[in-house]
Structures are given as C-alpha cells and as structure tokens.
Amino acid sequence: MKIEIKSKKGLSTTLSVIVDKKTIQLKMEERLLQLQKEVELKGFRPGKVPQSVIKNQFGKSVYGEVIDKLLRETSSKAIVEKKLRVAGQPKIDLKQFGEGKDLNYELLVDCLPAIKLSPLEKVKANQYNIKIEKKVIENKLKEISEQNKQFVDKKDNEKSLIGDQVVFDYSATVNGAKFEGSEGKGVQIELGKNLFLKGFDEQLIGLKKGETKLVKASLPANHPKKELANQKTEFECKILNVKKTIKNKMDDNFAKMMGAKNISDLENLIEKQISSQYTQALNSITKKEILDQLEKIHNVDLPNNLVEQEILLMTKNVKAEDKEKYKEDNKGLAKSRIKLGLLLNEFGEKNNLKVSDEEVSSEIQKQIKGMPGQEKMVLEYYQKNPSASQSLKGSLYEEKIINLIKSKIKLNVQEIDTKEAEKIITEFNKPNVAKSISPETKSTFKNKNKPNKISKK
C-alpha cells in the first residue's frame, strides 16, 4: 500500500492511495476459499464445489465485497499514518479499479483547524444566585392544594353548584340511536371546569342526588368516529352523588399525601424545584454571555463540510420551497455553532476533561428520581435509545467545560429574588436566539483520529 499527500489547501488535504493488485488477489482468494467451504450448490457435495465454479458464480460480488472492505481499512490507515485530525466525513474519488488492476483512489479529507486558545482574564459574566421568597412557596402550595382537591358528600337535599363534583351514569343517543361509547358509569366531573363537552356542565347545575336530567350537547369535532363528529347528542344522566370541596389543611397529613415527610419537607421540596427551574434558565443566560465573548476573542478557520452538515441538520424539517432562504439566513448561526463547538472541545481536551459511564448513569438516576411514577419509562427510554445516552454524555461534557471556564473568568455573582429573575429571563428571551450546539455537532469532535463513514464520490 502506498500513501502520498497529493495536495493541501487550507484545511483540505487530498491523499493518493494505491493498493497493489497482489494484495487484492490474495484477499479475493481468501474469500473464495471461505465460500468454497460454506456454499452448497446442486450437483456438488458440501465443501467440494471447485474454486473455478465458485469464482464464476460469485467472483464479481466477491470482488466488490473485497474492494469495499479494502477502501474502509486503507482509508482509516492512511488517515492515522498521516496524523490527520478529520472533520466530518472524508470522501473517496476512485481513479482505477478492476480485476487484475491496482486499486487507485484519492481520499479527500477536511481537517480540524489548529486552535490557539486566548487568555480568559478579560472575559466577564454574571452569575445569579436566586432566593425563593416565602410568598412564592405559599402560592405554589395553594396551587398544589387546588390541583388535589378533596370532596365530601353533600346532603341528599342539597343542589349541585359550580365547583361541586357530580357523579353520574349516562345513556346517550344520536338521532334516537345508540352508538359505540354511548354508555357511561360513575362518571365524575367538577362543575365549571368544562372538561366533558361544551355546555355540558351548566346543565347539571341545580340537581340533587337521585335526580335524572336530559342533557343536550354536541360531540367533539375530533371524535374518533368521523360519522359522529359534531353530532347533536342527548344524554340521559342519572345523578348518583353530589360532592362539595373541603379546604385542604396545610399540615403534615397533606404533605404525606403529596409524598413528603411533613409540611416542612414539602415546602423544602417546592423551594428546591422552583429554584432549580430558575437556576437552569439563569445558567443558560450566563452561558450565552460566556460563549458570545469566546466567539469574539477567537479566530478559527472552519471546515466547510462541518458548516454544510450543520446547515443540513438545521434544515432537516424545513419545507423544500423554504430551504434555500433558510440556509442563507442561518449560515451565520451554523458557523457560530461549529466555531463554539471547536473552541469548547479544545478547552476540554487541553484540560483533559472526560465524562465517565458512571457519571452518565448517575445523571440518568437523578432524572429517574425527579420523575416519580415514571421511573420505568425514563429507564427504558435510555436503554432502548443508545443515542440518548450519548447525547446526555455530550451535555455533561459541555457542562464540565463551561464550569471550568467559569473558574477562570471574572464572575459577577448577584443575589436575586424571583421578580428580578423573571425580569432578567424575559429581557434575555426577547432578542436572543440561543447558540446551542447540537448533539450531532458535539459528536463530530470525538475520536478525531478515527474517520466517520466514508462516502464514495
């Protein structure tokens, strides 16, 4: 095998690779010998098919298989031998091939740029520590209480009012005829919520336990049975019970009902949840401040194929007729994402930052604990989607890099309350488009000496 650098232009390198015909012939013979032992053909005993017959019947497909394997192996070897830091997918341009001939091809490689990191002393950013006010926690408690109302039976002679819960059986008809789903038993609705059918609740106001009421309403437009959509329907409702709400006491019993140890523990859990939500949003603002300055103080040559790949990812779900305009409008954003991805990766590599499998597992466990009742669903999602775990690993890696940069810059730490936080977040969201680095882009900068899939030109 002969490897030469044919040309270099900017970040693009073209390698000339020649695999001699003797190597190809040996690979062919090895594969044909293997087939001779495996193939069963009519008229021949297993393993006794003459090699000439095997070659006549399978020669062309074996040659294609051998060449394809050689292209993968030799292109990888060429990249490693020439110590190229590959960006994106190398391309192969076949110059000569065919039985009895040398394999001659050119490998077109876009390389990652050499990046010189600038000092960080002049980079400044705001770091926000949020204090959750007692009133905010109290309001959240009220909201939770409202969402978890308790109902008690009304007296038999008491009529239903807005806010009461009515329990009823119904039998419905459309044009006097029954239909699938026309019977309901023990249906519960809270009057005034209008969660059943439009105009249904108000017709059940003023009823007592044991009464019957004919309610008229229209079935929804999105009814699964198209022939029933928007149909005027009569519901004969038998009132089984009428219940009124009782105010939840904000005590330890209510807290235990919500899964907490006591009311103090519930308040702490609420405070942590609200704080986490605000902190996540505020950290995104700090991160953008840092990224904007990193982008400004660094000059980086960008591999064209990475920019093109990023644009393709960004336009994946854009309508065909809008793609060209979208590409033009978002080329700058694509370049920004690639540049920041390269810079962050360089920081990570220079400081030997890594994310272990144990750290990924630990983060998955955190997510599982943060979604009570959905633990199995979260675990199965990661088990069935390896790419989700890889994406999570990329996010943890980026978080480590950002935290490292924070430790090296001047951070203006501010103590704020929720009102100030709301103002900061609102102002930030008005003009900004986040320069997020897509998981696909992040994965481009891993295993730099290992080429991605190779496309043939």
C-alpha positions in Angstrom: 0.0 0.0 0.0 1.3 3.4 -1.0 0.1 6.6 0.6 1.1 10.1 -0.5 -0.1 13.6 0.3 -1.2 14.9 -3.2 -2.2 18.4 -2.2 -3.0 20.7 0.7 -5.2 23.7 0.6 -6.3 25.4 3.8 -8.0 22.8 5.9 -8.4 20.4 2.9 -5.9 17.6 2.3 -6.0 15.1 -0.6 -4.3 11.8 -0.2 -3.3 9.4 -3.0 -3.7 5.8 -2.0 -2.6 2.8 -4.1 -3.3 -0.8 -3.1 -1.4 -3.2 -5.4 -3.2 -5.9 -7.3 -1.3 -8.8 -5.5 -2.9 -7.7 -2.2 -6.3 -7.6 -3.8 -5.8 -11.0 -5.4 -4.8 -12.5 -2.0 -7.9 -11.1 -0.4 -10.0 -12.5 -3.2 -8.5 -16.0 -2.9 -9.1 -15.9 0.9 -12.7 -15.0 0.5 -13.3 -17.5 -2.3 -11.7 -20.3 -0.2 -14.0 -19.4 2.6 -17.0 -19.5 0.3 -15.9 -22.9 -1.0 -16.3 -24.3 2.5 -19.7 -22.7 3.1 -21.6 -22.8 -0.2 -23.9 -25.6 -1.2 -24.6 -26.0 -4.9 -26.7 -28.5 -6.7 -24.7 -31.4 -8.0 -21.8 -30.9 -5.6 -21.2 -32.3 -2.1 -20.9 -29.6 0.7 -17.4 -28.2 0.7 -16.5 -29.9 -2.6 -17.5 -27.2 -5.1 -14.5 -26.5 -7.3 -13.0 -23.0 -6.8 -13.4 -22.3 -10.5 -17.1 -22.8 -10.2 -17.2 -20.6 -7.1 -15.3 -17.8 -8.9 -17.5 -18.0 -12.0 -20.6 -17.7 -9.9 -19.6 -15.3 -7.1 -16.4 -13.6 -8.5 -18.0 -10.2 -9.2 -19.8 -9.9 -5.9 -16.7 -11.1 -4.0 -14.5 -8.5 -5.8 -17.0 -5.8 -4.8 -17.0 -7.0 -1.2 -13.2 -7.1 -1.1 -12.8 -3.6 -2.6 -15.3 -2.1 -0.2 -13.5 -3.7 2.8 -10.1 -2.5 1.5 -11.4 1.0 1.0 -12.6 1.2 4.6 -9.4 -0.4 6.0 -6.9 1.5 3.9 -8.5 4.9 4.2 -8.5 4.6 8.0 -4.9 3.5 7.9 -4.0 6.4 5.6 -5.6 9.0 8.0 -3.8 7.5 11.0 -0.5 7.3 9.2 -0.6 10.9 8.1 -1.8 12.0 11.6 -4.8 13.9 10.2 -7.4 15.3 12.5 -10.5 14.6 10.5 -13.6 16.9 10.5 -16.7 15.3 9.2 -16.9 12.6 6.5 -13.9 12.0 4.2 -14.8 11.4 0.5 -13.3 8.8 -1.9 -12.7 9.5 -5.5 -11.9 6.2 -7.3 -9.3 6.6 -10.1 -8.6 3.0 -11.0 -10.0 -0.4 -10.1 -11.0 -3.7 -11.7 -9.9 -7.3 -11.5 -6.2 -7.7 -12.3 -5.5 -4.0 -11.6 -4.2 -1.9 -8.8 -6.8 -0.1 -6.7 -6.0 3.6 -7.0 -8.1 6.3 -5.3 -7.9 9.8 -3.8 -9.1 10.5 -0.3 -10.4 14.0 0.2 -10.2 15.0 3.9 -11.3 18.2 5.6 -9.2 18.6 8.8 -9.9 20.2 12.1 -8.1 23.5 12.5 -5.3 24.1 14.9 -6.8 26.3 17.6 -4.9 28.7 19.8 -6.9 29.5 22.9 -6.8 33.1 24.0 -6.4 34.1 27.7 -9.6 34.4 29.6 -8.7 37.2 32.0 -10.8 39.8 30.2 -13.9 37.6 29.9 -16.7 38.6 32.3 -20.1 37.2 33.0 -23.0 37.5 35.6 -23.7 34.6 37.8 -27.1 34.6 39.6 -27.9 33.0 42.9 -31.7 33.0 43.5 -33.5 33.3 46.7 -37.1 31.9 46.6 -39.4 34.1 48.7 -41.8 32.6 51.2 -44.8 34.1 49.3 -43.8 32.2 46.2 -43.7 28.9 48.1 -47.1 29.6 49.7 -48.6 30.4 46.3 -47.2 27.1 44.9 -48.7 25.2 47.9 -52.1 26.8 47.2 -51.8 25.7 43.6 -50.9 22.1 44.6 -53.9 22.2 47.0 -56.2 23.3 44.2 -54.9 20.6 42.0 -55.5 18.0 44.7 -59.0 19.0 45.9 -60.8 16.8 48.4 -64.6 16.2 48.0 -67.2 15.2 50.6 -70.8 14.2 50.0 -73.4 16.9 50.1 -76.7 16.2 51.9 -79.3 14.5 49.8 -81.5 17.6 49.5 -78.5 20.0 48.6 -78.3 21.0 45.0 -75.2 21.0 42.8 -73.3 24.3 42.4 -70.3 25.5 40.4 -67.2 23.9 41.9 -69.1 20.8 43.1 -68.3 17.3 41.9 -71.2 15.4 40.3 -71.1 11.6 39.9 -73.5 10.2 37.3 -74.3 7.4 34.9 -75.4 8.3 31.4 -77.0 6.8 28.3 -76.6 8.7 25.1 -78.3 8.7 21.7 -77.7 10.4 18.3 -81.0 10.8 16.3 -82.5 8.3 18.8 -79.9 5.6 18.1 -77.2 4.2 20.4 -73.6 4.3 19.3 -70.2 2.9 20.4 -69.3 4.6 23.7 -72.9 5.8 24.4 -73.0 4.4 27.9 -71.0 5.8 30.9 -70.9 4.6 34.5 -69.8 6.5 37.6 -68.5 9.5 35.5 -67.1 12.3 37.7 -66.9 15.9 36.6 -66.2 19.1 38.5 -68.8 21.7 37.5 -67.3 24.8 35.9 -64.2 23.1 34.5 -65.9 22.3 31.2 -63.7 19.2 30.6 -66.5 16.9 29.4 -68.4 18.6 26.5 -69.0 22.2 25.8 -72.2 23.4 27.6 -72.5 20.1 29.5 -71.5 21.3 33.0 -74.0 24.1 33.2 -76.9 21.7 32.5 -76.0 19.7 35.7 -76.2 22.8 38.0 -79.1 22.7 40.5 -79.5 18.9 40.6 -79.8 16.7 43.7 -78.7 13.1 44.3 -81.1 10.6 42.7 -82.4 13.0 40.0 -82.4 12.4 36.3 -81.6 15.1 33.7 -81.7 15.1 29.9 -78.6 17.0 28.8 -78.2 18.1 25.2 -74.7 18.6 23.7 -72.7 18.1 20.6 -69.9 15.5 20.2 -66.4 16.9 19.5 -65.2 17.7 16.0 -62.3 15.3 16.6 -64.4 12.4 17.6 -62.6 9.1 16.6 -65.7 8.0 14.7 -65.9 10.5 11.9 -69.7 9.9 11.4 -70.2 11.1 15.0 -68.2 14.3 14.8 -70.2 17.4 15.7 -73.4 15.3 16.1 -76.1 16.7 18.4 -76.5 14.2 21.2 -78.9 13.6 24.1 -77.5 12.3 27.4 -79.9 10.9 29.9 -78.0 11.4 33.2 -78.8 9.7 36.5 -77.2 11.7 39.3 -75.5 9.2 41.7 -73.9 11.7 44.1 -73.1 15.4 44.6 -70.0 16.4 46.4 -68.6 19.7 47.6 -65.0 20.7 48.1 -63.4 20.9 51.5 -60.3 23.1 52.0 -57.1 21.2 52.4 -55.3 21.9 55.7 -51.7 22.7 55.0 -50.4 20.2 57.6 -48.3 17.1 57.8 -51.1 14.9 56.7 -51.5 16.9 53.4 -47.7 16.8 53.0 -47.7 13.0 53.4 -50.5 12.7 50.8 -48.1 14.6 48.4 -45.3 12.2 49.1 -43.3 14.4 51.6 -42.4 13.5 55.2 -44.1 16.6 56.7 -45.2 20.1 55.8 -41.7 21.5 56.3 -40.2 18.8 54.0 -42.9 19.6 51.4 -42.0 23.3 51.5 -38.3 22.5 51.1 -39.1 20.3 48.1 -41.1 23.0 46.5 -38.4 25.6 47.1 -35.8 23.2 45.5 -38.0 22.6 42.5 -38.7 26.3 41.9 -35.0 27.2 42.5 -33.9 24.5 40.1 -36.2 25.8 37.3 -35.0 29.4 37.7 -31.3 28.4 38.1 -31.5 26.4 34.8 -32.8 29.4 32.9 -30.3 31.8 34.6 -27.4 29.5 33.9 -28.3 29.5 30.2 -28.0 33.3 30.2 -24.6 33.1 31.9 -23.5 30.5 29.4 -24.5 32.7 26.5 -22.6 35.7 27.9 -19.5 33.5 28.0 -20.0 31.9 24.6 -20.5 35.3 22.9 -17.2 36.5 24.3 -15.3 33.3 23.5 -16.5 33.6 19.9 -15.4 37.2 19.7 -11.9 36.8 21.1 -11.0 33.8 18.9 -10.3 33.5 15.2 -10.9 29.9 13.9 -10.8 28.6 10.3 -13.9 26.5 9.8 -14.1 23.3 7.8 -16.6 23.8 5.1 -18.1 20.3 5.3 -18.9 20.8 9.0 -20.7 24.1 8.3 -22.6 22.3 5.5 -23.5 19.4 7.7 -24.8 21.8 10.4 -26.9 23.6 7.9 -28.3 20.3 6.7 -29.2 19.4 10.3 -30.9 22.8 10.8 -32.9 22.5 7.6 -33.9 18.9 8.1 -37.6 19.7 8.9 -37.8 22.9 6.7 -40.2 22.8 3.7 -38.4 22.2 0.4 -39.5 25.6 -1.0 -38.2 27.4 2.0 -34.8 25.6 2.4 -32.6 27.9 0.2 -33.8 31.1 2.0 -33.5 29.4 5.4 -29.9 28.2 4.6 -28.9 31.7 3.6 -30.5 33.3 6.6 -28.9 30.8 9.1 -25.5 30.3 7.6 -24.0 32.7 10.2 -25.7 30.7 13.0 -24.4 27.4 11.6 -20.8 28.9 11.5 -21.2 30.2 15.1 -22.3 26.8 16.4 -19.4 25.0 14.7 -16.9 27.6 15.9 -18.1 27.3 19.5 -18.1 23.5 19.3 -14.5 23.5 18.2 -13.5 26.0 20.9 -15.2 24.2 23.7 -13.8 20.9 22.6 -10.3 22.4 22.6 -10.8 23.6 26.2 -11.9 20.1 27.2 -9.0 18.4 25.5 -6.4 20.8 26.8 -7.6 20.3 30.3 -8.1 16.5 29.9 -11.8 16.6 30.8 -13.7 13.4 30.4 -17.2 12.1 31.3 -17.3 8.5 32.6 -20.0 6.0 32.1 -20.6 6.2 35.9 -21.3 9.9 35.6 -23.8 9.3 32.8 -25.5 6.5 34.9 -25.6 8.9 37.9 -27.3 11.6 35.8 -29.9 9.1 34.5 -30.6 8.1 38.1 -31.1 11.8 39.0 -33.6 12.1 36.2 -35.4 9.0 37.3 -35.7 10.2 40.9 -37.0 13.6 39.6 -39.9 11.9 37.8 -41.8 9.9 40.4 -44.3 7.4 38.9 -42.4 7.5 35.5 -39.2 5.8 36.6 -39.7 2.7 34.4 -40.4 4.9 31.3 -37.3 7.0 31.8 -35.1 4.0 32.3 -36.5 2.2 29.2 -36.0 5.3 27.1 -32.3 5.3 27.8 -32.0 1.5 27.5 -33.7 1.5 24.1 -32.0 4.7 22.7 -28.2 4.5 23.0 -28.0 7.8 21.1 -29.9 9.4 24.0 -27.2 8.3 26.5 -24.5 9.6 24.1 -26.3 12.9 23.8 -26.5 13.1 27.6 -22.8 12.4 27.8 -22.2 15.3 25.4 -24.3 17.6 27.5 -22.4 16.6 30.7 -19.1 17.1 28.9 -20.1 20.6 27.8 -21.3 21.4 31.3 -17.8 20.4 32.6 -16.1 22.7 30.1 -18.4 25.7 30.9 -17.8 25.2 34.7 -14.0 25.1 34.0 -14.2 28.3 32.0 -16.3 29.9 34.8 -13.5 29.1 37.3 -11.0 31.1 35.1 -13.0 34.2 34.3 -14.3 37.1 36.3 -17.8 36.2 37.6 -20.0 39.0 39.0 -22.2 37.0 41.5 -25.6 38.6 42.1 -28.2 37.6 44.8 -31.6 38.0 43.3 -35.3 37.2 44.0 -37.9 35.6 41.7 -39.2 39.0 40.5 -35.7 40.1 39.4 -35.1 36.6 37.9 -38.3 36.9 35.9 -37.2 40.3 34.5 -33.8 39.1 33.6 -35.2 36.0 31.8 -37.9 37.9 30.0 -35.4 40.5 28.7 -33.0 37.8 27.6 -35.6 35.9 25.7 -36.8 38.9 23.7 -33.9 39.4 21.2 -31.9 36.2 21.6 -31.7 33.0 19.6 -29.7 30.5 21.6 -26.4 29.4 20.0 -26.9 25.9 21.2 -24.5 23.3 19.9 -26.5 20.4 18.5 -25.7 16.8 19.8 -24.7 15.9 16.3 -22.2 18.7 16.1 -20.8 17.7 19.5 -20.2 14.1 18.4 -18.2 15.4 15.4 -15.3 16.4 17.7 -14.9 13.0 19.3 -12.3 10.4 18.3 -10.6 12.8 16.0 -8.2 10.3 14.5 -11.0 8.0 13.6 -12.8 8.8 10.3 -16.6 8.8 10.2 -18.5 7.0 7.5 -16.9 7.5 4.1 -18.9 8.4 1.1 -17.8 7.5 -2.4 -17.8 10.3 -4.8 
